[in-house]
């Protein structure tokens, strides 16, 4: 993996997280089923996982350690 690819993904994380914050600020508070900010972050997490070649099982192990 190149440093350029990591730099681009890091920049995307900043941009997308700001978009999710804006979506959270303007969403309908009564509709808590599928808030748009969760959808944005989920799609981006899936994209980063594919771009970085991360194994879903390995991520599950890391997530279980963080609980």
PyMOL Python script that loads the backbone (N, CA, C, O; Angstrom):
from pymol import cmd

cmd.read_pdbstr("""\
ATOM      1  N   UNK A   1       0.854  -1.173   0.000  1.00  0.00           N
ATOM      2  CA  UNK A   1       0.000   0.000   0.000  1.00  0.00           C
ATOM      3  C   UNK A   1       0.896   1.231   0.000  1.00  0.00           C
ATOM      4  O   UNK A   1       1.885   1.294   0.730  1.00  0.00           O
ATOM      5  N   UNK A   2       0.549   2.181  -0.805  1.00  0.00           N
ATOM      6  CA  UNK A   2       1.372   3.375  -0.907  1.00  0.00           C
ATOM      7  C   UNK A   2       0.941   4.430   0.107  1.00  0.00           C
ATOM      8  O   UNK A   2      -0.199   4.448   0.572  1.00  0.00           O
ATOM      9  N   UNK A   3       1.876   5.294   0.429  1.00  0.00           N
ATOM     10  CA  UNK A   3       1.577   6.391   1.352  1.00  0.00           C
ATOM     11  C   UNK A   3       0.540   7.328   0.745  1.00  0.00           C
ATOM     12  O   UNK A   3      -0.290   7.892   1.459  1.00  0.00           O
ATOM     13  N   UNK A   4       0.590   7.493  -0.587  1.00  0.00           N
ATOM     14  CA  UNK A   4      -0.379   8.366  -1.273  1.00  0.00           C
ATOM     15  C   UNK A   4      -1.806   7.853  -1.053  1.00  0.00           C
ATOM     16  O   UNK A   4      -2.715   8.637  -0.779  1.00  0.00           O
ATOM     17  N   UNK A   5      -1.997   6.535  -1.174  1.00  0.00           N
ATOM     18  CA  UNK A   5      -3.322   5.961  -0.981  1.00  0.00           C
ATOM     19  C   UNK A   5      -3.799   6.201   0.453  1.00  0.00           C
ATOM     20  O   UNK A   5      -4.960   6.549   0.667  1.00  0.00           O
ATOM     21  N   UNK A   6      -2.927   6.021   1.417  1.00  0.00           N
ATOM     22  CA  UNK A   6      -3.283   6.275   2.811  1.00  0.00           C
ATOM     23  C   UNK A   6      -3.628   7.740   3.037  1.00  0.00           C
ATOM     24  O   UNK A   6      -4.575   8.051   3.760  1.00  0.00           O
ATOM     25  N   UNK A   7      -2.866   8.641   2.424  1.00  0.00           N
ATOM     26  CA  UNK A   7      -3.145  10.076   2.559  1.00  0.00           C
ATOM     27  C   UNK A   7      -4.512  10.436   1.983  1.00  0.00           C
ATOM     28  O   UNK A   7      -5.252  11.220   2.576  1.00  0.00           O
ATOM     29  N   UNK A   8      -4.846   9.861   0.823  1.00  0.00           N
ATOM     30  CA  UNK A   8      -6.137  10.129   0.188  1.00  0.00           C
ATOM     31  C   UNK A   8      -7.272   9.618   1.072  1.00  0.00           C
ATOM     32  O   UNK A   8      -8.268  10.314   1.265  1.00  0.00           O
ATOM     33  N   UNK A   9      -7.128   8.407   1.608  1.00  0.00           N
ATOM     34  CA  UNK A   9      -8.174   7.845   2.470  1.00  0.00           C
ATOM     35  C   UNK A   9      -8.322   8.669   3.742  1.00  0.00           C
ATOM     36  O   UNK A   9      -9.439   8.875   4.218  1.00  0.00           O
ATOM     37  N   UNK A  10      -7.218   9.139   4.295  1.00  0.00           N
ATOM     38  CA  UNK A  10      -7.285   9.965   5.506  1.00  0.00           C
ATOM     39  C   UNK A  10      -8.034  11.264   5.222  1.00  0.00           C
ATOM     40  O   UNK A  10      -8.818  11.720   6.054  1.00  0.00           O
ATOM     41  N   UNK A  11      -7.802  11.856   4.070  1.00  0.00           N
ATOM     42  CA  UNK A  11      -8.508  13.080   3.682  1.00  0.00           C
ATOM     43  C   UNK A  11      -9.995  12.799   3.517  1.00  0.00           C
ATOM     44  O   UNK A  11     -10.829  13.600   3.937  1.00  0.00           O
ATOM     45  N   UNK A  12     -10.333  11.658   2.904  1.00  0.00           N
ATOM     46  CA  UNK A  12     -11.746  11.275   2.724  1.00  0.00           C
ATOM     47  C   UNK A  12     -12.437  11.105   4.065  1.00  0.00           C
ATOM     48  O   UNK A  12     -13.590  11.503   4.229  1.00  0.00           O
ATOM     49  N   UNK A  13     -11.732  10.509   5.031  1.00  0.00           N
ATOM     50  CA  UNK A  13     -12.320  10.305   6.350  1.00  0.00           C
ATOM     51  C   UNK A  13     -12.732  11.648   6.941  1.00  0.00           C
ATOM     52  O   UNK A  13     -13.819  11.776   7.505  1.00  0.00           O
ATOM     53  N   UNK A  14     -11.875  12.635   6.812  1.00  0.00           N
ATOM     54  CA  UNK A  14     -12.181  13.970   7.346  1.00  0.00           C
ATOM     55  C   UNK A  14     -13.412  14.560   6.656  1.00  0.00           C
ATOM     56  O   UNK A  14     -14.306  15.082   7.322  1.00  0.00           O
ATOM     57  N   UNK A  15     -13.458  14.480   5.351  1.00  0.00           N
ATOM     58  CA  UNK A  15     -14.565  15.055   4.581  1.00  0.00           C
ATOM     59  C   UNK A  15     -15.873  14.339   4.894  1.00  0.00           C
ATOM     60  O   UNK A  15     -16.895  14.984   5.131  1.00  0.00           O
ATOM     61  N   UNK A  16     -15.845  13.021   4.897  1.00  0.00           N
ATOM     62  CA  UNK A  16     -17.065  12.241   5.111  1.00  0.00           C
ATOM     63  C   UNK A  16     -17.574  12.387   6.539  1.00  0.00           C
ATOM     64  O   UNK A  16     -18.783  12.456   6.760  1.00  0.00           O
ATOM     65  N   UNK A  17     -16.669  12.434   7.504  1.00  0.00           N
ATOM     66  CA  UNK A  17     -17.127  12.588   8.890  1.00  0.00           C
ATOM     67  C   UNK A  17     -17.816  13.939   9.076  1.00  0.00           C
ATOM     68  O   UNK A  17     -18.783  14.043   9.830  1.00  0.00           O
ATOM     69  N   UNK A  18     -17.326  14.967   8.397  1.00  0.00           N
ATOM     70  CA  UNK A  18     -17.990  16.281   8.470  1.00  0.00           C
ATOM     71  C   UNK A  18     -19.367  16.230   7.820  1.00  0.00           C
ATOM     72  O   UNK A  18     -20.310  16.845   8.318  1.00  0.00           O
ATOM     73  N   UNK A  19     -19.490  15.503   6.713  1.00  0.00           N
ATOM     74  CA  UNK A  19     -20.790  15.349   6.057  1.00  0.00           C
ATOM     75  C   UNK A  19     -21.765  14.616   6.975  1.00  0.00           C
ATOM     76  O   UNK A  19     -22.948  14.956   7.022  1.00  0.00           O
ATOM     77  N   UNK A  20     -21.283  13.625   7.695  1.00  0.00           N
ATOM     78  CA  UNK A  20     -22.146  12.884   8.626  1.00  0.00           C
ATOM     79  C   UNK A  20     -22.614  13.781   9.767  1.00  0.00           C
ATOM     80  O   UNK A  20     -23.756  13.670  10.211  1.00  0.00           O
ATOM     81  N   UNK A  21     -21.746  14.664  10.244  1.00  0.00           N
ATOM     82  CA  UNK A  21     -22.123  15.592  11.313  1.00  0.00           C
ATOM     83  C   UNK A  21     -23.210  16.546  10.820  1.00  0.00           C
ATOM     84  O   UNK A  21     -24.168  16.820  11.543  1.00  0.00           O
ATOM     85  N   UNK A  22     -23.068  17.049   9.605  1.00  0.00           N
ATOM     86  CA  UNK A  22     -24.081  17.940   9.036  1.00  0.00           C
ATOM     87  C   UNK A  22     -25.404  17.186   8.889  1.00  0.00           C
ATOM     88  O   UNK A  22     -26.465  17.722   9.208  1.00  0.00           O
ATOM     89  N   UNK A  23     -25.338  15.944   8.406  1.00  0.00           N
ATOM     90  CA  UNK A  23     -26.558  15.142   8.266  1.00  0.00           C
ATOM     91  C   UNK A  23     -27.221  14.933   9.630  1.00  0.00           C
ATOM     92  O   UNK A  23     -28.446  14.985   9.740  1.00  0.00           O
ATOM     93  N   UNK A  24     -26.421  14.700  10.654  1.00  0.00           N
ATOM     94  CA  UNK A  24     -26.965  14.497  12.005  1.00  0.00           C
ATOM     95  C   UNK A  24     -27.640  15.761  12.517  1.00  0.00           C
ATOM     96  O   UNK A  24     -28.672  15.695  13.184  1.00  0.00           O
ATOM     97  N   UNK A  25     -27.058  16.904  12.205  1.00  0.00           N
ATOM     98  CA  UNK A  25     -27.603  18.175  12.691  1.00  0.00           C
ATOM     99  C   UNK A  25     -28.954  18.508  12.058  1.00  0.00           C
ATOM    100  O   UNK A  25     -29.800  19.146  12.685  1.00  0.00           O
ATOM    101  N   UNK A  26     -29.150  18.073  10.816  1.00  0.00           N
ATOM    102  CA  UNK A  26     -30.372  18.442  10.096  1.00  0.00           C
ATOM    103  C   UNK A  26     -31.385  17.306   9.956  1.00  0.00           C
ATOM    104  O   UNK A  26     -32.375  17.452   9.240  1.00  0.00           O
ATOM    105  N   UNK A  27     -31.156  16.193  10.619  1.00  0.00           N
ATOM    106  CA  UNK A  27     -32.089  15.075  10.452  1.00  0.00           C
ATOM    107  C   UNK A  27     -33.332  15.264  11.310  1.00  0.00           C
ATOM    108  O   UNK A  27     -33.353  16.060  12.248  1.00  0.00           O
ATOM    109  N   UNK A  28     -34.355  14.515  10.963  1.00  0.00           N
ATOM    110  CA  UNK A  28     -35.605  14.517  11.707  1.00  0.00           C
ATOM    111  C   UNK A  28     -35.384  13.730  12.996  1.00  0.00           C
ATOM    112  O   UNK A  28     -35.088  12.536  12.945  1.00  0.00           O
ATOM    113  N   UNK A  29     -35.520  14.367  14.128  1.00  0.00           N
ATOM    114  CA  UNK A  29     -35.239  13.733  15.424  1.00  0.00           C
ATOM    115  C   UNK A  29     -36.175  12.564  15.746  1.00  0.00           C
ATOM    116  O   UNK A  29     -35.794  11.663  16.495  1.00  0.00           O
ATOM    117  N   UNK A  30     -37.392  12.565  15.194  1.00  0.00           N
ATOM    118  CA  UNK A  30     -38.322  11.481  15.487  1.00  0.00           C
ATOM    119  C   UNK A  30     -37.978  10.206  14.721  1.00  0.00           C
ATOM    120  O   UNK A  30     -38.339   9.111  15.151  1.00  0.00           O
ATOM    121  N   UNK A  31     -37.292  10.337  13.604  1.00  0.00           N
ATOM    122  CA  UNK A  31     -36.962   9.186  12.764  1.00  0.00           C
ATOM    123  C   UNK A  31     -35.608   8.626  13.182  1.00  0.00           C
ATOM    124  O   UNK A  31     -34.565   9.084  12.716  1.00  0.00           O
ATOM    125  N   UNK A  32     -35.633   7.644  14.053  1.00  0.00           N
ATOM    126  CA  UNK A  32     -34.386   7.069  14.546  1.00  0.00           C
ATOM    127  C   UNK A  32     -34.135   5.665  13.989  1.00  0.00           C
ATOM    128  O   UNK A  32     -33.273   4.948  14.498  1.00  0.00           O
ATOM    129  N   UNK A  33     -34.865   5.270  12.966  1.00  0.00           N
ATOM    130  CA  UNK A  33     -34.709   3.915  12.436  1.00  0.00           C
ATOM    131  C   UNK A  33     -33.406   3.787  11.646  1.00  0.00           C
ATOM    132  O   UNK A  33     -32.559   2.965  11.997  1.00  0.00           O
ATOM    133  N   UNK A  34     -33.230   4.566  10.607  1.00  0.00           N
ATOM    134  CA  UNK A  34     -32.017   4.527   9.791  1.00  0.00           C
ATOM    135  C   UNK A  34     -31.520   5.944   9.543  1.00  0.00           C
ATOM    136  O   UNK A  34     -31.700   6.475   8.447  1.00  0.00           O
ATOM    137  N   UNK A  35     -30.904   6.559  10.534  1.00  0.00           N
ATOM    138  CA  UNK A  35     -30.422   7.924  10.323  1.00  0.00           C
ATOM    139  C   UNK A  35     -29.371   7.971   9.207  1.00  0.00           C
ATOM    140  O   UNK A  35     -28.528   7.082   9.090  1.00  0.00           O
ATOM    141  N   UNK A  36     -29.439   9.009   8.409  1.00  0.00           N
ATOM    142  CA  UNK A  36     -28.571   9.134   7.238  1.00  0.00           C
ATOM    143  C   UNK A  36     -27.095   9.149   7.611  1.00  0.00           C
ATOM    144  O   UNK A  36     -26.265   8.650   6.852  1.00  0.00           O
ATOM    145  N   UNK A  37     -26.750   9.719   8.778  1.00  0.00           N
ATOM    146  CA  UNK A  37     -25.332   9.750   9.142  1.00  0.00           C
ATOM    147  C   UNK A  37     -24.766   8.356   9.368  1.00  0.00           C
ATOM    148  O   UNK A  37     -23.591   8.109   9.095  1.00  0.00           O
ATOM    149  N   UNK A  38     -25.596   7.444   9.866  1.00  0.00           N
ATOM    150  CA  UNK A  38     -25.151   6.060  10.046  1.00  0.00           C
ATOM    151  C   UNK A  38     -24.924   5.416   8.684  1.00  0.00           C
ATOM    152  O   UNK A  38     -23.946   4.694   8.488  1.00  0.00           O
ATOM    153  N   UNK A  39     -25.823   5.676   7.752  1.00  0.00           N
ATOM    154  CA  UNK A  39     -25.673   5.133   6.402  1.00  0.00           C
ATOM    155  C   UNK A  39     -24.403   5.661   5.737  1.00  0.00           C
ATOM    156  O   UNK A  39     -23.671   4.899   5.105  1.00  0.00           O
ATOM    157  N   UNK A  40     -24.140   6.949   5.874  1.00  0.00           N
ATOM    158  CA  UNK A  40     -22.928   7.542   5.297  1.00  0.00           C
ATOM    159  C   UNK A  40     -21.686   6.875   5.873  1.00  0.00           C
ATOM    160  O   UNK A  40     -20.793   6.476   5.126  1.00  0.00           O
ATOM    161  N   UNK A  41     -21.623   6.753   7.185  1.00  0.00           N
ATOM    162  CA  UNK A  41     -20.438   6.183   7.823  1.00  0.00           C
ATOM    163  C   UNK A  41     -20.284   4.697   7.495  1.00  0.00           C
ATOM    164  O   UNK A  41     -19.164   4.213   7.329  1.00  0.00           O
ATOM    165  N   UNK A  42     -21.398   3.972   7.402  1.00  0.00           N
ATOM    166  CA  UNK A  42     -21.334   2.553   7.054  1.00  0.00           C
ATOM    167  C   UNK A  42     -20.770   2.362   5.645  1.00  0.00           C
ATOM    168  O   UNK A  42     -19.895   1.522   5.431  1.00  0.00           O
ATOM    169  N   UNK A  43     -21.271   3.139   4.692  1.00  0.00           N
ATOM    170  CA  UNK A  43     -20.785   3.025   3.313  1.00  0.00           C
ATOM    171  C   UNK A  43     -19.300   3.358   3.234  1.00  0.00           C
ATOM    172  O   UNK A  43     -18.552   2.698   2.512  1.00  0.00           O
ATOM    173  N   UNK A  44     -18.874   4.369   3.965  1.00  0.00           N
ATOM    174  CA  UNK A  44     -17.466   4.744   3.935  1.00  0.00           C
ATOM    175  C   UNK A  44     -16.591   3.698   4.623  1.00  0.00           C
ATOM    176  O   UNK A  44     -15.491   3.403   4.154  1.00  0.00           O
ATOM    177  N   UNK A  45     -17.069   3.142   5.719  1.00  0.00           N
ATOM    178  CA  UNK A  45     -16.299   2.095   6.401  1.00  0.00           C
ATOM    179  C   UNK A  45     -16.119   0.887   5.488  1.00  0.00           C
ATOM    180  O   UNK A  45     -15.048   0.281   5.458  1.00  0.00           O
ATOM    181  N   UNK A  46     -17.161   0.539   4.748  1.00  0.00           N
ATOM    182  CA  UNK A  46     -17.070  -0.567   3.796  1.00  0.00           C
ATOM    183  C   UNK A  46     -16.063  -0.234   2.697  1.00  0.00           C
ATOM    184  O   UNK A  46     -15.263  -1.083   2.306  1.00  0.00           O
ATOM    185  N   UNK A  47     -16.104   0.991   2.207  1.00  0.00           N
ATOM    186  CA  UNK A  47     -15.163   1.437   1.174  1.00  0.00           C
ATOM    187  C   UNK A  47     -13.722   1.362   1.684  1.00  0.00           C
ATOM    188  O   UNK A  47     -12.849   0.849   0.984  1.00  0.00           O
ATOM    189  N   UNK A  48     -13.464   1.868   2.893  1.00  0.00           N
ATOM    190  CA  UNK A  48     -12.104   1.848   3.441  1.00  0.00           C
ATOM    191  C   UNK A  48     -11.624   0.420   3.658  1.00  0.00           C
ATOM    192  O   UNK A  48     -10.459   0.105   3.413  1.00  0.00           O
ATOM    193  N   UNK A  49     -12.529  -0.446   4.120  1.00  0.00           N
ATOM    194  CA  UNK A  49     -12.157  -1.843   4.344  1.00  0.00           C
ATOM    195  C   UNK A  49     -11.696  -2.474   3.035  1.00  0.00           C
ATOM    196  O   UNK A  49     -10.691  -3.185   3.008  1.00  0.00           O
ATOM    197  N   UNK A  50     -12.419  -2.220   1.959  1.00  0.00           N
ATOM    198  CA  UNK A  50     -12.040  -2.769   0.653  1.00  0.00           C
ATOM    199  C   UNK A  50     -10.730  -2.152   0.154  1.00  0.00           C
ATOM    200  O   UNK A  50      -9.849  -2.863  -0.329  1.00  0.00           O
ATOM    201  N   UNK A  51     -10.606  -0.836   0.273  1.00  0.00           N
ATOM    202  CA  UNK A  51      -9.406  -0.149  -0.216  1.00  0.00           C
ATOM    203  C   UNK A  51      -8.148  -0.575   0.538  1.00  0.00           C
ATOM    204  O   UNK A  51      -7.075  -0.688  -0.055  1.00  0.00           O
ATOM    205  N   UNK A  52      -8.277  -0.808   1.825  1.00  0.00           N
ATOM    206  CA  UNK A  52      -7.123  -1.167   2.651  1.00  0.00           C
ATOM    207  C   UNK A  52      -6.913  -2.675   2.725  1.00  0.00           C
ATOM    208  O   UNK A  52      -5.931  -3.137   3.308  1.00  0.00           O
ATOM    209  N   UNK A  53      -7.832  -3.447   2.136  1.00  0.00           N
ATOM    210  CA  UNK A  53      -7.688  -4.897   2.138  1.00  0.00           C
ATOM    211  C   UNK A  53      -7.830  -5.511   3.525  1.00  0.00           C
ATOM    212  O   UNK A  53      -7.150  -6.483   3.858  1.00  0.00           O
ATOM    213  N   UNK A  54      -8.722  -4.933   4.331  1.00  0.00           N
ATOM    214  CA  UNK A  54      -8.910  -5.415   5.699  1.00  0.00           C
ATOM    215  C   UNK A  54      -9.857  -6.596   5.721  1.00  0.00           C
ATOM    216  O   UNK A  54     -10.876  -6.599   5.031  1.00  0.00           O
ATOM    217  N   UNK A  55      -9.526  -7.586   6.504  1.00  0.00           N
ATOM    218  CA  UNK A  55     -10.322  -8.801   6.674  1.00  0.00           C
ATOM    219  C   UNK A  55     -11.434  -8.534   7.678  1.00  0.00           C
ATOM    220  O   UNK A  55     -11.173  -8.031   8.770  1.00  0.00           O
ATOM    221  N   UNK A  56     -12.671  -8.865   7.321  1.00  0.00           N
ATOM    222  CA  UNK A  56     -13.811  -8.612   8.190  1.00  0.00           C
ATOM    223  C   UNK A  56     -13.698  -9.395   9.505  1.00  0.00           C
ATOM    224  O   UNK A  56     -14.074  -8.889  10.562  1.00  0.00           O
ATOM    225  N   UNK A  57     -13.187 -10.614   9.440  1.00  0.00           N
ATOM    226  CA  UNK A  57     -13.014 -11.423  10.650  1.00  0.00           C
ATOM    227  C   UNK A  57     -11.991 -10.778  11.590  1.00  0.00           C
ATOM    228  O   UNK A  57     -12.200 -10.739  12.803  1.00  0.00           O
ATOM    229  N   UNK A  58     -10.893 -10.276  11.034  1.00  0.00           N
ATOM    230  CA  UNK A  58      -9.868  -9.617  11.847  1.00  0.00           C
ATOM    231  C   UNK A  58     -10.429  -8.353  12.503  1.00  0.00           C
ATOM    232  O   UNK A  58     -10.119  -8.055  13.657  1.00  0.00           O
ATOM    233  N   UNK A  59     -11.251  -7.619  11.763  1.00  0.00           N
ATOM    234  CA  UNK A  59     -11.873  -6.430  12.340  1.00  0.00           C
ATOM    235  C   UNK A  59     -12.811  -6.802  13.484  1.00  0.00           C
ATOM    236  O   UNK A  59     -12.926  -6.064  14.462  1.00  0.00           O
ATOM    237  N   UNK A  60     -13.478  -7.945  13.360  1.00  0.00           N
ATOM    238  CA  UNK A  60     -14.346  -8.426  14.426  1.00  0.00           C
ATOM    239  C   UNK A  60     -13.566  -8.731  15.695  1.00  0.00           C
ATOM    240  O   UNK A  60     -14.033  -8.454  16.800  1.00  0.00           O
ATOM    241  N   UNK A  61     -12.374  -9.304  15.536  1.00  0.00           N
ATOM    242  CA  UNK A  61     -11.516  -9.600  16.683  1.00  0.00           C
ATOM    243  C   UNK A  61     -11.090  -8.295  17.369  1.00  0.00           C
ATOM    244  O   UNK A  61     -11.125  -8.188  18.595  1.00  0.00           O
ATOM    245  N   UNK A  62     -10.691  -7.315  16.565  1.00  0.00           N
ATOM    246  CA  UNK A  62     -10.284  -6.017  17.121  1.00  0.00           C
ATOM    247  C   UNK A  62     -11.462  -5.368  17.830  1.00  0.00           C
ATOM    248  O   UNK A  62     -11.306  -4.836  18.930  1.00  0.00           O
ATOM    249  N   UNK A  63     -12.639  -5.404  17.213  1.00  0.00           N
ATOM    250  CA  UNK A  63     -13.831  -4.793  17.819  1.00  0.00           C
ATOM    251  C   UNK A  63     -14.175  -5.468  19.148  1.00  0.00           C
ATOM    252  O   UNK A  63     -14.573  -4.793  20.097  1.00  0.00           O
ATOM    253  N   UNK A  64     -14.026  -6.781  19.225  1.00  0.00           N
ATOM    254  CA  UNK A  64     -14.343  -7.488  20.465  1.00  0.00           C
ATOM    255  C   UNK A  64     -13.382  -7.090  21.585  1.00  0.00           C
ATOM    256  O   UNK A  64     -13.763  -7.083  22.756  1.00  0.00           O
ATOM    257  N   UNK A  65     -12.157  -6.764  21.237  1.00  0.00           N
ATOM    258  CA  UNK A  65     -11.166  -6.327  22.235  1.00  0.00           C
ATOM    259  C   UNK A  65     -11.487  -4.931  22.761  1.00  0.00           C
ATOM    260  O   UNK A  65     -11.114  -4.587  23.882  1.00  0.00           O
ATOM    261  N   UNK A  66     -12.190  -4.114  21.936  1.00  0.00           N
ATOM    262  CA  UNK A  66     -12.515  -2.743  22.325  1.00  0.00           C
ATOM    263  C   UNK A  66     -13.765  -2.662  23.182  1.00  0.00           C
ATOM    264  O   UNK A  66     -14.041  -1.612  23.762  1.00  0.00           O
ATOM    265  N   UNK A  67     -14.525  -3.739  23.277  1.00  0.00           N
ATOM    266  CA  UNK A  67     -15.774  -3.719  24.072  1.00  0.00           C
ATOM    267  C   UNK A  67     -15.481  -3.692  25.545  1.00  0.00           C
ATOM    268  O   UNK A  67     -16.406  -3.672  26.358  1.00  0.00           O
TER     269      UNK A  67
END
""", "prot")
cmd.dss("prot")
cmd.show_as("cartoon", "prot")
cmd.util.cbc("prot")
cmd.orient("prot")
